[in-house]
Amino acid sequence: MSRKEVLKIAKTFEDLDKLLGRIEGGSLAKPDWIRLQGDCDLEDMTEEQRVAFLGRIHKCVLRGFKDACGMPDNKKERLKLWQSITRCGFHDFSELGWTKNYDSPFVENYDYIQAYQTGGIDALDPYKVYSSVLGTFDFGVEDFVETKMCRNVRTIVEPMAGTAEFCHTGHFRYPDFNYLMIDLDEEAAGLVMGQDWLPQAKKEYIVGDVLASNVWDGVKSKTEGESLAYIGKQSHHFFDAKQLMQLMKVATEHVDYLMLETPQICLVSEMGDTDELTRQEQEDAGFKCELTGEKGGDPNPLTNQLSFRLQATNGRKEKTMFNYHGWTSWAHSTLVAFADLLDLNAYYYHSEDEEFTTVREWDEDADCEENVTFMLFTARSPSDDEDD
């Protein structure tokens, strides 16, 4: 992000009260974050005091708050505090801190653990569990539309949207953009459209096949300004080679930029073991969450295919949240080869420079070998973007 974020610090409850009072009174603009440290410890508040302060904080920040005081050592008290905070409109699914949607007036309830406490593992909401462990929260629309390449984007398209965090969270920061989501999952569409959206939001969830040209014709007819289509959660790995090339072709014929979330650069043979995803609140509640391989679905280094599932288990019972059967972990070099065959220009997101860089220029400082990255494809020539 190009804009420098503002952080204010409160070291005591009195500091916090005065800081919030200045913001509420209009003498101080909302900061992005408030950091609680020193004696300003949420654990030391009564539940009533904590709910009151969190309600005020929610109205007084753009992004959320950072808690330098940490969480209790006792798991029962730790879970109780976590649930208290998440019911007041903040989540910690991002590494950035306790986060809300950007300047959102809506107090969301992010406590998905209560369902487990009342109904056991069968009561867990697969979509909410999925969002907590695999949702894309550390990067958002702002990270990409503030790049030189995508600075003129005004329409965000989210194919294979699922729970559509990218569009939903993005619209709070850019409420004047146009947001189009595509997926075959009617249940997910209902959940997303049932969430709180700003009243002026221009949004549509299209229940359709992302490989179908007529779906993209509809997208193009609704596009305003330049368009960026983003497939998150590495969902493009569901496709075989012909399907993925078809997607890249039809998407780039209808939008200006197609961006894929891609895994860190590694061998598929390194992906075969169970991937432990358990979050602290899940462990405290008594269950764990993991990506585990299917029988006969071991990684094939010749085809890059593997099969696995997202599951929750408490040692007595398991619940499969989502199946990933016949997943192909498409290597970055293969995506670039597909782009060459389709006469597309390929770029990767350089997290250090916060810009898109041509794949012809490798920079080890881009962090692509340790963390997820983003590959962007476009039929536009580099001169088109330079001339804008």
Contacts in CASP RR format, 6 or more apart in sequence:
PFRMAT RR
TARGET T0000
AUTHOR 0000-0000-0000
METHOD contacts of the structure
MODEL  1
MSRKEVLKIAKTFEDLDKLLGRIEGGSLAKPDWIRLQGDCDLEDMTEEQR
VAFLGRIHKCVLRGFKDACGMPDNKKERLKLWQSITRCGFHDFSELGWTK
NYDSPFVENYDYIQAYQTGGIDALDPYKVYSSVLGTFDFGVEDFVETKMC
RNVRTIVEPMAGTAEFCHTGHFRYPDFNYLMIDLDEEAAGLVMGQDWLPQ
AKKEYIVGDVLASNVWDGVKSKTEGESLAYIGKQSHHFFDAKQLMQLMKV
ATEHVDYLMLETPQICLVSEMGDTDELTRQEQEDAGFKCELTGEKGGDPN
PLTNQLSFRLQATNGRKEKTMFNYHGWTSWAHSTLVAFADLLDLNAYYYH
SEDEEFTTVREWDEDADCEENVTFMLFTARSPSDDEDD
1 142 0 8 1.000
1 143 0 8 1.000
1 146 0 8 1.000
1 354 0 8 1.000
2 146 0 8 1.000
2 354 0 8 1.000
3 146 0 8 1.000
5 32 0 8 1.000
5 33 0 8 1.000
5 63 0 8 1.000
6 29 0 8 1.000
6 31 0 8 1.000
6 32 0 8 1.000
6 33 0 8 1.000
7 31 0 8 1.000
7 32 0 8 1.000
7 33 0 8 1.000
7 34 0 8 1.000
7 35 0 8 1.000
7 66 0 8 1.000
8 19 0 8 1.000
8 31 0 8 1.000
8 33 0 8 1.000
8 34 0 8 1.000
8 35 0 8 1.000
9 15 0 8 1.000
9 34 0 8 1.000
9 35 0 8 1.000
9 37 0 8 1.000
10 16 0 8 1.000
10 19 0 8 1.000
10 34 0 8 1.000
10 35 0 8 1.000
10 36 0 8 1.000
10 37 0 8 1.000
10 40 0 8 1.000
11 37 0 8 1.000
11 38 0 8 1.000
11 39 0 8 1.000
11 40 0 8 1.000
12 38 0 8 1.000
12 39 0 8 1.000
12 40 0 8 1.000
13 39 0 8 1.000
13 40 0 8 1.000
13 45 0 8 1.000
13 53 0 8 1.000
15 40 0 8 1.000
16 34 0 8 1.000
16 36 0 8 1.000
16 40 0 8 1.000
16 53 0 8 1.000
19 28 0 8 1.000
19 34 0 8 1.000
19 60 0 8 1.000
20 53 0 8 1.000
20 56 0 8 1.000
20 57 0 8 1.000
20 60 0 8 1.000
21 60 0 8 1.000
22 28 0 8 1.000
23 29 0 8 1.000
23 30 0 8 1.000
23 31 0 8 1.000
23 60 0 8 1.000
24 56 0 8 1.000
24 59 0 8 1.000
24 60 0 8 1.000
30 60 0 8 1.000
30 61 0 8 1.000
30 62 0 8 1.000
30 103 0 8 1.000
31 61 0 8 1.000
31 62 0 8 1.000
32 61 0 8 1.000
32 62 0 8 1.000
32 63 0 8 1.000
32 64 0 8 1.000
33 61 0 8 1.000
33 62 0 8 1.000
33 63 0 8 1.000
33 64 0 8 1.000
33 65 0 8 1.000
33 66 0 8 1.000
33 97 0 8 1.000
34 57 0 8 1.000
34 60 0 8 1.000
34 61 0 8 1.000
34 64 0 8 1.000
34 65 0 8 1.000
34 66 0 8 1.000
35 65 0 8 1.000
35 66 0 8 1.000
35 67 0 8 1.000
35 68 0 8 1.000
36 42 0 8 1.000
36 65 0 8 1.000
36 66 0 8 1.000
36 67 0 8 1.000
36 68 0 8 1.000
36 69 0 8 1.000
37 68 0 8 1.000
37 69 0 8 1.000
38 68 0 8 1.000
38 69 0 8 1.000
40 69 0 8 1.000
41 69 0 8 1.000
41 70 0 8 1.000
42 50 0 8 1.000
42 53 0 8 1.000
42 54 0 8 1.000
42 67 0 8 1.000
42 69 0 8 1.000
42 81 0 8 1.000
42 84 0 8 1.000
42 85 0 8 1.000
43 69 0 8 1.000
43 70 0 8 1.000
43 71 0 8 1.000
43 72 0 8 1.000
43 77 0 8 1.000
43 81 0 8 1.000
45 53 0 8 1.000
47 84 0 8 1.000
50 84 0 8 1.000
50 85 0 8 1.000
50 88 0 8 1.000
51 84 0 8 1.000
51 88 0 8 1.000
54 84 0 8 1.000
54 85 0 8 1.000
54 88 0 8 1.000
54 89 0 8 1.000
54 90 0 8 1.000
55 88 0 8 1.000
55 107 0 8 1.000
57 64 0 8 1.000
57 65 0 8 1.000
58 64 0 8 1.000
58 88 0 8 1.000
58 89 0 8 1.000
58 90 0 8 1.000
58 100 0 8 1.000
58 107 0 8 1.000
59 105 0 8 1.000
61 100 0 8 1.000
62 102 0 8 1.000
62 103 0 8 1.000
63 96 0 8 1.000
63 99 0 8 1.000
63 100 0 8 1.000
63 102 0 8 1.000
64 90 0 8 1.000
64 97 0 8 1.000
64 98 0 8 1.000
64 99 0 8 1.000
64 100 0 8 1.000
65 90 0 8 1.000
65 97 0 8 1.000
65 98 0 8 1.000
66 96 0 8 1.000
66 97 0 8 1.000
66 98 0 8 1.000
67 97 0 8 1.000
67 98 0 8 1.000
71 78 0 8 1.000
71 81 0 8 1.000
71 82 0 8 1.000
71 280 0 8 1.000
72 78 0 8 1.000
72 81 0 8 1.000
75 283 0 8 1.000
75 284 0 8 1.000
76 284 0 8 1.000
78 280 0 8 1.000
78 281 0 8 1.000
78 284 0 8 1.000
79 113 0 8 1.000
79 281 0 8 1.000
79 284 0 8 1.000
79 285 0 8 1.000
82 92 0 8 1.000
82 113 0 8 1.000
82 280 0 8 1.000
82 281 0 8 1.000
82 284 0 8 1.000
83 111 0 8 1.000
83 113 0 8 1.000
83 114 0 8 1.000
83 281 0 8 1.000
85 92 0 8 1.000
85 98 0 8 1.000
86 92 0 8 1.000
86 109 0 8 1.000
86 110 0 8 1.000
86 111 0 8 1.000
87 109 0 8 1.000
87 110 0 8 1.000
87 111 0 8 1.000
88 107 0 8 1.000
89 100 0 8 1.000
89 107 0 8 1.000
89 108 0 8 1.000
89 109 0 8 1.000
89 110 0 8 1.000
90 98 0 8 1.000
90 99 0 8 1.000
90 100 0 8 1.000
90 110 0 8 1.000
91 98 0 8 1.000
91 99 0 8 1.000
91 100 0 8 1.000
91 108 0 8 1.000
91 110 0 8 1.000
91 132 0 8 1.000
91 137 0 8 1.000
92 98 0 8 1.000
92 99 0 8 1.000
93 99 0 8 1.000
93 110 0 8 1.000
93 131 0 8 1.000
93 132 0 8 1.000
93 135 0 8 1.000
93 137 0 8 1.000
94 137 0 8 1.000
94 138 0 8 1.000
95 138 0 8 1.000
96 137 0 8 1.000
96 138 0 8 1.000
99 137 0 8 1.000
100 108 0 8 1.000
101 108 0 8 1.000
101 168 0 8 1.000
101 169 0 8 1.000
101 170 0 8 1.000
101 172 0 8 1.000
102 169 0 8 1.000
102 170 0 8 1.000
102 172 0 8 1.000
102 173 0 8 1.000
103 172 0 8 1.000
103 173 0 8 1.000
104 172 0 8 1.000
104 196 0 8 1.000
106 196 0 8 1.000
108 196 0 8 1.000
112 124 0 8 1.000
112 125 0 8 1.000
112 128 0 8 1.000
112 129 0 8 1.000
112 132 0 8 1.000
113 281 0 8 1.000
113 282 0 8 1.000
113 285 0 8 1.000
115 123 0 8 1.000
115 124 0 8 1.000
115 125 0 8 1.000
115 128 0 8 1.000
116 123 0 8 1.000
116 124 0 8 1.000
116 285 0 8 1.000
116 286 0 8 1.000
116 287 0 8 1.000
117 285 0 8 1.000
120 314 0 8 1.000
121 287 0 8 1.000
121 312 0 8 1.000
121 313 0 8 1.000
121 314 0 8 1.000
121 317 0 8 1.000
121 318 0 8 1.000
121 319 0 8 1.000
122 317 0 8 1.000
122 319 0 8 1.000
124 287 0 8 1.000
124 312 0 8 1.000
124 319 0 8 1.000
124 321 0 8 1.000
126 321 0 8 1.000
126 322 0 8 1.000
127 163 0 8 1.000
127 188 0 8 1.000
127 191 0 8 1.000
129 289 0 8 1.000
129 310 0 8 1.000
129 312 0 8 1.000
129 321 0 8 1.000
130 163 0 8 1.000
130 310 0 8 1.000
130 321 0 8 1.000
130 322 0 8 1.000
131 163 0 8 1.000
131 165 0 8 1.000
132 279 0 8 1.000
132 282 0 8 1.000
132 289 0 8 1.000
133 277 0 8 1.000
133 279 0 8 1.000
133 289 0 8 1.000
133 310 0 8 1.000
134 233 0 8 1.000
134 277 0 8 1.000
134 310 0 8 1.000
135 163 0 8 1.000
135 165 0 8 1.000
135 233 0 8 1.000
136 165 0 8 1.000
136 166 0 8 1.000
136 232 0 8 1.000
136 233 0 8 1.000
136 261 0 8 1.000
137 165 0 8 1.000
137 169 0 8 1.000
139 374 0 8 1.000
140 166 0 8 1.000
140 169 0 8 1.000
140 170 0 8 1.000
141 156 0 8 1.000
141 166 0 8 1.000
141 167 0 8 1.000
141 169 0 8 1.000
141 170 0 8 1.000
141 173 0 8 1.000
141 174 0 8 1.000
141 177 0 8 1.000
142 170 0 8 1.000
142 173 0 8 1.000
142 174 0 8 1.000
143 349 0 8 1.000
143 354 0 8 1.000
144 150 0 8 1.000
144 153 0 8 1.000
144 228 0 8 1.000
144 230 0 8 1.000
144 259 0 8 1.000
144 349 0 8 1.000
144 374 0 8 1.000
145 151 0 8 1.000
145 153 0 8 1.000
145 174 0 8 1.000
145 228 0 8 1.000
146 354 0 8 1.000
147 349 0 8 1.000
147 354 0 8 1.000
147 355 0 8 1.000
147 356 0 8 1.000
148 355 0 8 1.000
148 356 0 8 1.000
148 385 0 8 1.000
149 257 0 8 1.000
149 347 0 8 1.000
149 355 0 8 1.000
149 356 0 8 1.000
149 376 0 8 1.000
149 385 0 8 1.000
150 226 0 8 1.000
150 228 0 8 1.000
150 257 0 8 1.000
150 356 0 8 1.000
151 388 0 8 1.000
152 225 0 8 1.000
152 226 0 8 1.000
152 388 0 8 1.000
153 177 0 8 1.000
153 225 0 8 1.000
153 226 0 8 1.000
153 227 0 8 1.000
153 228 0 8 1.000
153 256 0 8 1.000
153 257 0 8 1.000
154 176 0 8 1.000
154 177 0 8 1.000
154 178 0 8 1.000
154 224 0 8 1.000
154 225 0 8 1.000
154 226 0 8 1.000
154 227 0 8 1.000
155 177 0 8 1.000
155 178 0 8 1.000
155 179 0 8 1.000
155 180 0 8 1.000
155 222 0 8 1.000
155 223 0 8 1.000
155 224 0 8 1.000
155 225 0 8 1.000
155 226 0 8 1.000
155 227 0 8 1.000
155 228 0 8 1.000
155 255 0 8 1.000
156 166 0 8 1.000
156 167 0 8 1.000
156 170 0 8 1.000
156 174 0 8 1.000
156 177 0 8 1.000
156 178 0 8 1.000
156 179 0 8 1.000
156 180 0 8 1.000
156 227 0 8 1.000
156 228 0 8 1.000
156 230 0 8 1.000
157 180 0 8 1.000
157 181 0 8 1.000
157 182 0 8 1.000
157 219 0 8 1.000
157 227 0 8 1.000
157 228 0 8 1.000
157 229 0 8 1.000
157 230 0 8 1.000
157 255 0 8 1.000
158 164 0 8 1.000
158 166 0 8 1.000
158 167 0 8 1.000
158 179 0 8 1.000
158 180 0 8 1.000
158 181 0 8 1.000
158 182 0 8 1.000
158 229 0 8 1.000
158 230 0 8 1.000
158 231 0 8 1.000
158 232 0 8 1.000
159 182 0 8 1.000
159 183 0 8 1.000
159 210 0 8 1.000
159 229 0 8 1.000
159 230 0 8 1.000
159 231 0 8 1.000
159 247 0 8 1.000
159 251 0 8 1.000
160 182 0 8 1.000
160 183 0 8 1.000
160 210 0 8 1.000
160 231 0 8 1.000
160 232 0 8 1.000
160 233 0 8 1.000
160 235 0 8 1.000
160 236 0 8 1.000
160 238 0 8 1.000
161 167 0 8 1.000
161 181 0 8 1.000
161 182 0 8 1.000
161 183 0 8 1.000
161 188 0 8 1.000
161 192 0 8 1.000
161 205 0 8 1.000
162 181 0 8 1.000
162 183 0 8 1.000
162 185 0 8 1.000
162 188 0 8 1.000
162 192 0 8 1.000
163 188 0 8 1.000
163 191 0 8 1.000
163 192 0 8 1.000
164 181 0 8 1.000
164 183 0 8 1.000
164 188 0 8 1.000
164 192 0 8 1.000
164 205 0 8 1.000
166 230 0 8 1.000
166 232 0 8 1.000
167 179 0 8 1.000
167 180 0 8 1.000
167 181 0 8 1.000
167 192 0 8 1.000
167 203 0 8 1.000
168 192 0 8 1.000
168 195 0 8 1.000
168 197 0 8 1.000
170 177 0 8 1.000
170 179 0 8 1.000
171 177 0 8 1.000
171 179 0 8 1.000
171 197 0 8 1.000
171 198 0 8 1.000
171 201 0 8 1.000
171 203 0 8 1.000
172 198 0 8 1.000
175 198 0 8 1.000
175 200 0 8 1.000
175 201 0 8 1.000
176 200 0 8 1.000
177 202 0 8 1.000
177 224 0 8 1.000
178 202 0 8 1.000
178 203 0 8 1.000
178 222 0 8 1.000
178 223 0 8 1.000
178 224 0 8 1.000
179 201 0 8 1.000
179 202 0 8 1.000
179 203 0 8 1.000
179 204 0 8 1.000
180 203 0 8 1.000
180 204 0 8 1.000
180 206 0 8 1.000
180 219 0 8 1.000
180 222 0 8 1.000
180 223 0 8 1.000
181 189 0 8 1.000
181 192 0 8 1.000
181 203 0 8 1.000
181 204 0 8 1.000
181 205 0 8 1.000
181 206 0 8 1.000
182 205 0 8 1.000
182 206 0 8 1.000
182 208 0 8 1.000
182 210 0 8 1.000
182 215 0 8 1.000
182 219 0 8 1.000
183 189 0 8 1.000
183 205 0 8 1.000
183 206 0 8 1.000
183 207 0 8 1.000
183 208 0 8 1.000
183 210 0 8 1.000
184 207 0 8 1.000
184 208 0 8 1.000
184 209 0 8 1.000
185 207 0 8 1.000
186 207 0 8 1.000
189 205 0 8 1.000
189 207 0 8 1.000
190 205 0 8 1.000
192 205 0 8 1.000
193 203 0 8 1.000
193 205 0 8 1.000
197 203 0 8 1.000
202 224 0 8 1.000
204 222 0 8 1.000
206 215 0 8 1.000
206 218 0 8 1.000
206 219 0 8 1.000
208 215 0 8 1.000
209 215 0 8 1.000
210 247 0 8 1.000
210 251 0 8 1.000
211 243 0 8 1.000
211 246 0 8 1.000
211 247 0 8 1.000
211 250 0 8 1.000
212 250 0 8 1.000
213 250 0 8 1.000
216 250 0 8 1.000
216 251 0 8 1.000
216 253 0 8 1.000
216 254 0 8 1.000
216 255 0 8 1.000
217 254 0 8 1.000
219 227 0 8 1.000
219 229 0 8 1.000
219 254 0 8 1.000
219 255 0 8 1.000
220 254 0 8 1.000
220 255 0 8 1.000
223 255 0 8 1.000
226 256 0 8 1.000
226 257 0 8 1.000
227 254 0 8 1.000
227 255 0 8 1.000
227 256 0 8 1.000
227 257 0 8 1.000
228 255 0 8 1.000
228 256 0 8 1.000
228 257 0 8 1.000
228 259 0 8 1.000
229 251 0 8 1.000
229 255 0 8 1.000
229 257 0 8 1.000
229 258 0 8 1.000
229 259 0 8 1.000
230 259 0 8 1.000
230 260 0 8 1.000
230 261 0 8 1.000
231 258 0 8 1.000
231 259 0 8 1.000
231 260 0 8 1.000
231 261 0 8 1.000
232 260 0 8 1.000
232 261 0 8 1.000
233 261 0 8 1.000
234 260 0 8 1.000
234 261 0 8 1.000
234 262 0 8 1.000
234 263 0 8 1.000
234 372 0 8 1.000
236 244 0 8 1.000
236 247 0 8 1.000
236 260 0 8 1.000
236 330 0 8 1.000
237 324 0 8 1.000
237 327 0 8 1.000
237 328 0 8 1.000
237 329 0 8 1.000
237 330 0 8 1.000
238 324 0 8 1.000
238 326 0 8 1.000
238 327 0 8 1.000
239 247 0 8 1.000
239 328 0 8 1.000
240 328 0 8 1.000
241 328 0 8 1.000
241 338 0 8 1.000
244 330 0 8 1.000
244 338 0 8 1.000
245 338 0 8 1.000
245 341 0 8 1.000
245 342 0 8 1.000
248 258 0 8 1.000
248 338 0 8 1.000
248 339 0 8 1.000
248 342 0 8 1.000
248 344 0 8 1.000
248 377 0 8 1.000
249 342 0 8 1.000
251 258 0 8 1.000
252 258 0 8 1.000
252 342 0 8 1.000
252 344 0 8 1.000
252 377 0 8 1.000
252 378 0 8 1.000
252 379 0 8 1.000
253 379 0 8 1.000
256 378 0 8 1.000
256 380 0 8 1.000
257 376 0 8 1.000
257 377 0 8 1.000
257 378 0 8 1.000
257 380 0 8 1.000
258 376 0 8 1.000
258 377 0 8 1.000
258 378 0 8 1.000
259 349 0 8 1.000
259 374 0 8 1.000
259 375 0 8 1.000
259 376 0 8 1.000
259 377 0 8 1.000
260 335 0 8 1.000
260 374 0 8 1.000
260 375 0 8 1.000
260 376 0 8 1.000
260 377 0 8 1.000
261 372 0 8 1.000
261 373 0 8 1.000
261 374 0 8 1.000
262 330 0 8 1.000
262 332 0 8 1.000
262 335 0 8 1.000
262 372 0 8 1.000
262 373 0 8 1.000
262 374 0 8 1.000
262 375 0 8 1.000
263 329 0 8 1.000
263 372 0 8 1.000
264 368 0 8 1.000
264 369 0 8 1.000
264 370 0 8 1.000
264 371 0 8 1.000
264 372 0 8 1.000
264 373 0 8 1.000
265 332 0 8 1.000
265 368 0 8 1.000
265 369 0 8 1.000
266 369 0 8 1.000
267 301 0 8 1.000
268 299 0 8 1.000
268 300 0 8 1.000
268 301 0 8 1.000
268 304 0 8 1.000
268 306 0 8 1.000
268 329 0 8 1.000
268 331 0 8 1.000
269 299 0 8 1.000
269 301 0 8 1.000
271 299 0 8 1.000
271 306 0 8 1.000
271 329 0 8 1.000
272 293 0 8 1.000
272 298 0 8 1.000
272 299 0 8 1.000
272 306 0 8 1.000
272 308 0 8 1.000
274 290 0 8 1.000
274 291 0 8 1.000
274 292 0 8 1.000
274 293 0 8 1.000
275 290 0 8 1.000
275 291 0 8 1.000
275 292 0 8 1.000
276 288 0 8 1.000
276 290 0 8 1.000
277 289 0 8 1.000
277 290 0 8 1.000
277 291 0 8 1.000
277 310 0 8 1.000
278 287 0 8 1.000
278 288 0 8 1.000
278 289 0 8 1.000
278 290 0 8 1.000
279 289 0 8 1.000
282 288 0 8 1.000
282 289 0 8 1.000
282 312 0 8 1.000
286 314 0 8 1.000
287 312 0 8 1.000
287 313 0 8 1.000
287 314 0 8 1.000
287 315 0 8 1.000
288 312 0 8 1.000
288 313 0 8 1.000
288 314 0 8 1.000
289 310 0 8 1.000
289 311 0 8 1.000
289 312 0 8 1.000
289 321 0 8 1.000
290 310 0 8 1.000
290 311 0 8 1.000
290 313 0 8 1.000
291 308 0 8 1.000
291 309 0 8 1.000
291 310 0 8 1.000
291 324 0 8 1.000
292 308 0 8 1.000
292 309 0 8 1.000
292 311 0 8 1.000
293 306 0 8 1.000
293 307 0 8 1.000
293 308 0 8 1.000
293 309 0 8 1.000
294 307 0 8 1.000
294 308 0 8 1.000
294 309 0 8 1.000
294 323 0 8 1.000
294 325 0 8 1.000
296 307 0 8 1.000
297 305 0 8 1.000
297 306 0 8 1.000
297 307 0 8 1.000
297 308 0 8 1.000
297 326 0 8 1.000
298 306 0 8 1.000
299 305 0 8 1.000
299 306 0 8 1.000
299 329 0 8 1.000
300 306 0 8 1.000
303 328 0 8 1.000
304 328 0 8 1.000
304 329 0 8 1.000
304 330 0 8 1.000
304 331 0 8 1.000
304 334 0 8 1.000
305 326 0 8 1.000
305 327 0 8 1.000
305 328 0 8 1.000
305 329 0 8 1.000
306 326 0 8 1.000
306 327 0 8 1.000
306 329 0 8 1.000
307 324 0 8 1.000
307 325 0 8 1.000
307 326 0 8 1.000
307 327 0 8 1.000
308 324 0 8 1.000
308 327 0 8 1.000
309 320 0 8 1.000
309 321 0 8 1.000
309 322 0 8 1.000
309 323 0 8 1.000
309 324 0 8 1.000
310 320 0 8 1.000
310 321 0 8 1.000
310 322 0 8 1.000
310 324 0 8 1.000
311 318 0 8 1.000
311 319 0 8 1.000
311 320 0 8 1.000
311 321 0 8 1.000
312 318 0 8 1.000
312 319 0 8 1.000
312 321 0 8 1.000
313 319 0 8 1.000
332 348 0 8 1.000
332 359 0 8 1.000
332 368 0 8 1.000
332 375 0 8 1.000
335 346 0 8 1.000
335 375 0 8 1.000
335 377 0 8 1.000
336 346 0 8 1.000
336 359 0 8 1.000
339 345 0 8 1.000
339 346 0 8 1.000
339 377 0 8 1.000
340 346 0 8 1.000
342 377 0 8 1.000
343 379 0 8 1.000
344 377 0 8 1.000
344 378 0 8 1.000
344 379 0 8 1.000
345 358 0 8 1.000
345 377 0 8 1.000
345 378 0 8 1.000
345 379 0 8 1.000
345 380 0 8 1.000
345 381 0 8 1.000
345 382 0 8 1.000
346 358 0 8 1.000
346 359 0 8 1.000
346 375 0 8 1.000
346 376 0 8 1.000
346 377 0 8 1.000
347 356 0 8 1.000
347 357 0 8 1.000
347 358 0 8 1.000
347 359 0 8 1.000
347 375 0 8 1.000
347 376 0 8 1.000
347 377 0 8 1.000
347 378 0 8 1.000
348 356 0 8 1.000
348 357 0 8 1.000
348 359 0 8 1.000
348 366 0 8 1.000
348 368 0 8 1.000
348 373 0 8 1.000
348 374 0 8 1.000
348 375 0 8 1.000
348 376 0 8 1.000
349 355 0 8 1.000
349 356 0 8 1.000
349 357 0 8 1.000
349 366 0 8 1.000
349 373 0 8 1.000
349 374 0 8 1.000
349 375 0 8 1.000
349 376 0 8 1.000
350 356 0 8 1.000
350 357 0 8 1.000
350 363 0 8 1.000
350 365 0 8 1.000
350 366 0 8 1.000
351 366 0 8 1.000
351 367 0 8 1.000
351 371 0 8 1.000
351 373 0 8 1.000
352 363 0 8 1.000
352 365 0 8 1.000
352 366 0 8 1.000
352 367 0 8 1.000
353 366 0 8 1.000
356 376 0 8 1.000
357 363 0 8 1.000
357 366 0 8 1.000
358 382 0 8 1.000
359 375 0 8 1.000
366 373 0 8 1.000
367 373 0 8 1.000
END
